[in-house]
Amino acid sequence: MECGNPTTESDALMPRKRKYDKSRTCVKCKVNVGNVVVRHAVYCRSCFVSQMTYKFRRSLEPYVNAKPDGPRRTALKPTGNLLVAFSGGLSSTVLLDLVNRCYVSPDPALLTTDGGRDHPRHERVWKKVYVCYVECCDVLPGTKDRTNEIRDVVAQIADVEFIPLRIQNAFDHSWWRSVSHNNLNSDVIVDLNDEMLPFATTGSSTRTPLAALQSYLAALPTPTALPTALHTLVRVLLQHTAAATASSHLLLGTSLTGLAGALLAGVAQGGGFHVRAELQEEWAPPAQFAAHSAAGSAAGPAAVHPVKTVRLVRPLREASAKECAVWAWWARLRVVGRAPWAWPGAKPGIGRLTNDFVRGLEKDYPSTVSTVVRTCAKLAPKGAAAGACVLCERPAQDGVQAWKTRIAIRARDGLRRGAHGRPAAEARGESDGEADGEAGGEVEAELAAEPRLAPLLCYVCHTSLTSRGARAAPALYADTVPSLGAVPLPAWVSARLVPGGRDGAGEDEGEREEEEPVVVKRKMGEEELRRAIGEFILE
């Protein structure tokens, strides 16, 4: 059997796979001619619309009620309002359109008529719907402000309130005071030169929130850390805005394609403990601020009864980017677009490379992308959570710092230096052999007394701040000189670390949250260990 001449016969080596499996007839209704191919399955326009709506509602409605419905489906009764995160991109535009046509202004063509017009499922689900947009043009050189364009798109939907934010609000004390009612009058700066990240409290800074944000981004060590930091800041801004507006649900427009890329990029950056959070998570406001969440907010009026948790849901996690594009084309939606997060001179990070890989994979092997998401949905984090990370406010794995200490390679001279830069033994006039047991203990005790940020961070945040590459990061902003010894932190981090940052007027000392004890683990020196167990040794 001859293989043929590949120079003259393009398909001589391997027959090209057909775009669809069997025929051009719709696989659902078996009558109409197909209009779109989704993962080698052919759908007509009407069946595609019903299938897209079904996927959207199947991914959202099981998480609406506070408790699962079980086998019987009851009426949808959320405990708060709804906040929709809108970036202007394709998937978020489709998400906003589906929310409008299913819950805000119900479209009879998309909803079933079973049960009659007065059935409880046809009642309004959320009393108030907010749409929040976070503008990032101030830290992305060469991009324009799209707030007015986003406002025009949202204005076309009735009974929806628009909340514009800017990315520098993360460092703005006035914004933080409006959403948490916490009088924050001090800043916290951290030293990125030390992997334990010692921090100090300073007075109220005179620099603007934008300057503080640019200093924070300019001090990040790798190109991967830049978009990771922006993603974290945007998500936490949305979470606190949801809590301030008494919203029990926060909807994110992440498609199946974007979710697969986010999962792979998160695992590549050490975020395997947060795999479940990328799919669906519940966020509870910090305990010291939850009591003030019902007092009102500049971002929007809060309800009388504040929500205890905010449920983050991605209703488009079963719809690929191609399906979102087809929906936007047939619905004639206006897609404003989302500027890429790129900086001049900075190489693409892990997130961008992973997304490019996933999009190429979806083009040739569309079923593989959904396989990635289904596989990650079966994963469960190993180990227990030790509280929440103060930076990203996601669960932090217990024992991360001890594990990193065991695998790290360090110089012993650096650990044994005294406060004035001299070796501890030399400062006391002792030999190295006499000081081996005591130097480590004194240095560890000195480090324990110094406030450090590292034990309060998750693995991803700690790695993003401390892991440096072989090449120095490019200068991001011309008027900003990065100072690794005094890097500002977001407002919610400062509120957690500053003593007395909470407005304590009108509350007793007994009502204040008790601080958790700090446990420090260290390796005892040989002489110190001998003195500790000397009375138990048989001579």
Residue pairs with C-beta under 8 A, 6 or more apart in sequence:
3 12
3 13
4 12
4 13
5 12
6 12
6 13
18 40
19 37
19 40
20 34
20 37
20 40
20 41
20 42
21 40
21 41
23 42
24 33
24 34
24 42
25 31
25 32
25 33
25 34
25 42
26 32
26 33
26 34
26 42
26 43
26 44
26 47
27 34
27 41
27 42
27 43
28 43
28 44
28 47
28 51
29 44
29 46
29 47
32 44
32 45
32 46
32 47
33 44
34 42
34 43
34 44
35 43
35 44
35 45
35 48
36 42
36 43
36 45
36 48
36 326
37 43
38 48
38 320
38 322
38 323
38 366
39 320
39 366
39 367
39 370
40 366
40 367
43 51
45 330
48 323
48 326
49 109
49 110
49 327
49 330
50 110
52 98
52 319
52 323
52 327
53 98
53 102
53 110
55 316
55 318
55 319
56 98
56 102
56 315
56 316
56 319
57 102
57 315
58 318
59 313
59 314
59 315
59 316
59 317
59 318
60 251
60 313
60 315
61 76
62 68
62 69
63 249
63 280
63 311
63 313
64 76
64 77
64 78
64 125
64 249
65 74
65 76
65 77
65 78
66 78
66 79
66 248
74 120
75 120
75 121
75 123
76 121
76 125
78 125
78 126
78 248
78 249
79 248
79 307
80 246
80 247
80 248
80 249
80 303
80 307
81 126
81 127
81 128
81 129
81 130
81 245
81 246
81 247
81 248
81 303
82 99
82 103
82 125
82 126
82 128
82 129
82 130
82 247
82 248
82 249
82 251
83 129
83 130
83 131
83 132
83 163
83 238
83 241
83 242
83 245
83 247
83 249
83 250
83 251
84 95
84 96
84 99
84 129
84 130
84 131
84 132
84 251
85 92
85 132
85 238
85 250
85 251
85 252
85 253
86 92
86 93
86 95
86 96
86 131
86 132
86 133
86 150
86 154
86 253
87 133
87 134
87 253
87 338
88 133
88 146
88 149
88 150
88 153
88 335
88 336
88 337
88 338
89 253
89 335
89 337
89 338
90 255
90 321
90 324
90 325
90 328
90 335
91 253
91 254
91 255
91 258
91 316
91 319
91 321
91 324
92 253
92 338
93 153
93 253
93 328
93 333
93 334
93 335
93 336
94 253
94 316
94 319
94 324
94 327
94 328
94 333
95 251
95 252
95 253
95 315
95 316
96 131
96 153
96 154
96 157
96 253
97 327
97 328
97 331
97 333
98 315
99 129
99 251
100 157
100 160
101 107
101 110
102 110
102 111
103 124
103 125
103 126
103 129
104 129
104 157
104 158
104 159
104 160
105 157
105 158
105 159
106 122
111 122
115 121
115 122
126 249
128 161
128 245
129 159
129 160
129 161
130 160
130 161
130 162
130 163
130 241
130 245
130 247
130 300
131 154
131 157
131 160
131 161
131 162
131 163
132 163
132 164
132 165
132 238
132 241
132 242
133 147
133 150
133 154
133 162
133 163
133 164
133 165
134 165
134 166
134 167
134 234
134 237
134 238
135 145
135 146
135 147
135 164
135 165
135 166
135 167
136 143
136 166
136 167
136 230
136 234
136 339
136 341
137 143
137 144
137 145
137 146
137 339
138 166
138 167
138 168
138 210
138 213
139 167
139 168
139 210
139 213
139 214
139 217
139 230
140 339
140 341
140 342
140 343
141 343
141 344
141 476
141 477
142 344
143 339
144 339
146 336
146 337
146 339
147 164
149 336
150 162
150 164
150 336
151 162
151 164
153 334
153 336
154 160
154 162
155 162
161 300
163 241
163 245
163 299
163 300
165 175
165 237
165 241
165 299
167 213
167 230
167 233
167 234
167 237
168 208
168 209
168 210
168 212
168 213
169 175
169 209
169 237
170 209
170 213
170 233
170 236
170 237
170 490
170 491
170 492
171 209
171 210
171 212
171 213
171 216
171 488
171 490
171 491
172 209
172 491
173 184
173 185
173 204
173 491
175 209
175 298
175 491
176 182
176 184
176 491
176 492
176 495
177 183
177 184
178 244
178 297
178 298
178 299
179 240
179 241
179 243
179 244
179 297
179 298
179 299
180 240
180 244
180 285
180 289
180 292
180 293
180 492
180 495
181 289
181 292
181 293
181 295
181 503
182 288
182 289
182 292
182 495
182 501
182 502
182 503
183 501
183 502
183 503
184 491
184 494
184 495
184 498
184 501
185 203
185 204
185 501
186 201
186 202
186 203
186 204
186 494
186 498
186 501
187 201
187 202
187 203
187 204
187 205
187 212
187 488
187 489
187 494
188 199
188 200
188 201
188 202
188 488
188 489
188 493
188 494
188 497
188 498
189 199
189 200
189 202
189 486
189 487
189 488
189 489
190 197
190 198
190 199
190 453
190 465
190 487
190 489
191 197
191 198
191 199
191 484
191 485
191 486
191 487
192 219
192 221
192 465
192 466
192 484
192 485
192 487
193 484
193 485
195 454
195 466
196 447
196 452
196 453
196 454
197 452
197 453
197 454
197 457
197 462
197 465
197 466
198 450
198 451
198 452
198 453
199 451
199 452
199 453
199 489
199 497
200 451
201 497
201 498
201 499
205 212
205 488
207 215
211 480
212 488
214 476
214 477
214 480
215 480
215 482
215 483
215 487
215 488
216 229
216 487
216 488
216 489
216 490
217 226
217 229
217 230
217 476
218 475
218 476
218 477
218 480
218 481
218 482
219 482
219 483
219 484
219 487
220 226
220 229
220 464
220 465
220 473
221 464
221 465
221 466
221 467
221 468
221 469
221 473
222 349
222 464
222 467
222 468
222 469
222 473
223 343
223 346
223 347
223 348
223 349
223 473
224 269
224 349
224 350
224 351
224 464
225 349
225 464
225 465
225 467
226 341
226 343
226 346
226 349
226 476
227 341
227 349
227 351
227 352
228 269
228 349
228 351
228 460
228 464
229 464
230 341
231 351
232 391
232 392
232 461
233 490
235 392
236 392
236 393
236 490
236 492
238 250
238 252
239 250
239 283
239 285
239 310
239 312
239 393
240 285
240 492
241 299
241 300
242 249
242 250
242 310
243 285
243 290
243 293
243 306
243 307
243 310
244 293
244 297
244 299
244 300
244 302
245 297
245 299
245 300
245 301
245 302
246 293
246 294
246 302
246 303
246 305
246 306
246 307
247 307
247 310
248 307
248 309
248 310
248 311
249 310
249 311
249 313
250 310
250 311
250 312
250 313
251 313
251 314
251 315
252 312
252 313
252 314
253 314
253 316
254 262
254 314
254 316
254 317
255 316
255 317
255 319
255 320
255 321
255 323
255 324
256 316
256 317
256 318
256 319
256 320
256 321
256 323
256 369
256 370
256 373
257 320
257 321
257 358
257 359
257 362
257 369
258 321
258 355
259 278
259 279
259 314
259 317
259 373
260 358
260 369
260 370
260 372
260 373
261 351
261 354
261 355
261 357
261 358
261 359
262 278
262 351
263 275
263 278
263 372
263 373
263 376
264 354
264 357
264 358
264 372
265 350
265 351
265 354
265 355
266 272
266 274
266 275
266 278
266 460
267 275
267 376
268 350
268 354
269 350
269 460
269 463
269 464
270 459
270 460
270 463
271 459
271 460
272 379
272 381
273 381
273 382
273 383
273 385
273 395
273 396
273 397
273 458
273 459
274 381
274 394
274 395
274 458
274 460
275 376
275 379
275 381
276 379
276 380
276 381
277 394
277 395
278 376
279 314
279 317
279 373
279 376
279 377
280 311
280 312
280 313
280 314
281 311
281 312
281 394
282 309
282 310
282 311
282 312
283 309
283 310
283 311
283 312
283 393
284 290
284 308
284 309
284 310
285 293
285 310
286 393
286 492
286 495
286 496
287 513
288 502
288 512
288 513
289 495
289 502
290 306
290 308
292 503
293 302
293 306
293 307
294 302
294 303
294 304
294 305
294 306
295 302
296 302
316 324
317 373
318 370
319 327
320 362
320 366
320 369
320 370
321 359
321 362
322 362
322 366
327 333
328 335
342 348
342 352
343 474
343 476
344 474
345 474
345 475
346 473
346 474
346 476
348 356
358 369
358 372
361 368
361 369
362 368
362 369
381 395
381 397
383 397
383 398
383 399
384 397
384 398
385 395
385 396
385 397
385 398
386 396
386 397
386 398
386 399
387 395
387 396
387 456
387 516
388 394
388 395
388 396
389 395
389 396
389 456
389 457
389 458
389 461
390 453
390 456
390 457
390 492
390 493
390 496
390 497
391 457
391 458
391 461
391 489
391 490
391 493
392 458
392 460
392 461
393 492
394 458
395 458
396 456
396 457
396 458
396 459
397 458
397 459
400 458
400 459
400 462
401 454
401 455
401 462
402 521
404 459
404 462
413 423
415 440
415 443
416 423
416 424
416 425
416 435
416 439
416 440
416 443
417 423
417 424
417 443
418 424
418 427
419 446
420 427
423 432
423 439
424 435
424 438
424 439
424 442
424 443
425 431
425 432
425 434
425 435
425 439
428 435
434 527
436 525
436 526
436 527
437 524
437 525
437 526
437 527
437 528
437 529
437 530
438 525
438 527
438 528
439 525
440 522
440 523
440 524
440 525
440 528
441 522
441 524
441 525
441 528
444 520
444 522
448 518
448 520
451 497
453 497
454 462
455 518
456 496
456 497
457 465
475 482
489 497
494 501
495 501
495 502
504 512
524 532
